[in-house]
Amino acid sequence: MIRLSLSALLIAATALDAGTALAQQARARHTPVSIASAAPEQAASVLPAPRLRLRPEINLGRDLVTFGDLIQGLSGDLAGMAAFRAPALGETGTIQVGRIVEAARGAGAIRDGADLESQGFAQVVVTRAARRIGAAEMEAAVKIGLQERFGVDARLFALAIDGGAPAVAIEPEMLGELTVSDLSFDSRSRRLQARLAVPGSAAMRLKPLRISGQLVETVEVVVPKRAIARGETVGQDDVIVERRPRDGQGGEIISDARAAIDKVARRALLAGVPLRSGDVQREEIVAKGELVTIVYEAPGLLITMRGRAGESGAMGDVVSVTNPQSKRSLQGTITGPGRVSVKPAIGRVASAQ
């Protein structure tokens, strides 16, 4: 009886151990994955790729437009891949969005047009940066060349370039001075021919800058820096003195700024147009027909009376005034607003013979 009980117990224990192992295997199969260990991988798989956007306009300093220039958010080798040729130096051009999408799809930068956000515009504006060479810079270089090679002091002359100064644009990083490489000059006719260059500029090597022209004599003129209305007083900051070609200026040109400052414009004056003596006048402080105070001064005597001005004038002008009572006309000097001073005439004493 005891043996049977022991056998039964052994069988029961074996069965219990087997059940425990099966239960552990079952729990192992249903154990949830740790969130802390799996979260980074899951997050990386579900985050959307960054949105690629077209830039509406770009500025370049080189001759090629890359996909990285055009598409914001593009990185890696594709960003540095050339896509289009840039405009000429200093010029602006456009690239249609459809062409950009087609080129980007062909290069493998995008799968289709839906991958690229164009923000509603139809084209991208591309501007090529450049340093522009103007007429003033050309003239300065030629004058330095004339001084160094021919001993000509050209400060009193201006350079009139045949056909006007050409439009010249070079690489923006070329900051050196414009210099004369070749120069010929006829001192009698004052005509010249010159070749100009900026050291290191590939653009000027490919397309040399050659000009021809003539030195013309100049004079100093006073020029308004802004438009001045009729009746407005000309201030010191309203005018500038420039040198302009003498021919065609005439004899009434104002050459000294002091002749224009604190004067009143007699007509509307345009910015950049040289002033003539008839364009400005001193500010009138007595008007024709105005009632004024006549001051009569003599040694030990001062008389004031009312009178009427026969003409208008500024400070220091001599005008005629009339005494309303005696109707006598006198000549006096304007000494202030509404004030005319009259001094007694000093007669000659006849010598006795």
C-alpha positions, 0 to 999 in steps of 0.5 A: 500500500505504501509502495503504491502511494510512493509510485503515485507520488512520483508520477504526480511530481513528474507530471507537475514538473512537466506542467511547470515547464510547459507553463514557463514556455507559454509565458515566454511566448506571450511575454510583451516586448520591452517598450524602452528597448524597442521605442527608438527603432519604432520611432525611426521607422515611423518618422516622415522624411523631411519635406523637400521645398523649392526655393523661389529665388537664389543668388549665385557666385558661380556658373552652375546651379546645383540641385542643392541650390534649388531644393531646400532640404536636399543633402549628400552628393545629390545636393552638389550635383550640377543641374543647370547653367547659371545666367551670365555675370550680373544677369538674372534668369528663370527656370521653370518648375516643370524642368526642375522636377524632371531633372531632379527625378532623372538624377534620382533626387526625387521619385515624382513631383509630389515629393517636391513642394513648389509653394505655388510658384511656376518658376525659380528666379536665378541671379548671378552675382557680379561686380560691375565696372562703370564709367567713373571707374573707367575714367579714373583708370584712364586718367591715372594711365595718362599721368603715368605714361604721358605726364598729362594732368587730366584732373580738369578734363572729363573722358567722353567715351565713344558710344557711351561706357560699355556694360561690364560685369566681372566675377564678384570676388575680383576686387582689384583696381581697374588698370590700363594695360594698353594706352595711346593718346594724341595730345593735339586732338586729346583722343585716346584708345585704351585697353583696361583690365582687372588682374585675375579676372577670367571674364575680362580675359575672355572678353577684353575691355577696349574703349576709345574717346576724347578728353573734354575740358570741364568747369565747376557747376553747382547742381541740386541733389534733389528737386527744389520747388519754386519759392523754396530756400536752397540749403547747404545740403541741397546742392553739390559742386561737380565738374561738367564739360564746358561746351554747352554750359553758357556764361550764366552757370553758377560755379560757386555754391555760396551764390546759391545757398540761402537763395530762393528758387525762382522756378522748379529746379530739377536734381542733377541740372546745373544751376544758372544765375536766373534760377535763384534769387535772394529772399524778398523781404519787402514786396512791391506796394507794401506799406513800410516804415521809412527811417530817416537818419541824420546826425542827431536826428531820427525820423520814422514815417509810413511809406509805400514800397515802389518795388520789391527787394531783398536785404540790402537792395535799394528801392523806391518808397513814396511818402503818402502825405507829400507824394514824394518818392525817395530812394532807400535801402532795405534794412529789414522786413518792412523797413527802409532806411533813407539817408540825407544826400550830401551835396557838393559845396561850390568853391568860390572863384 
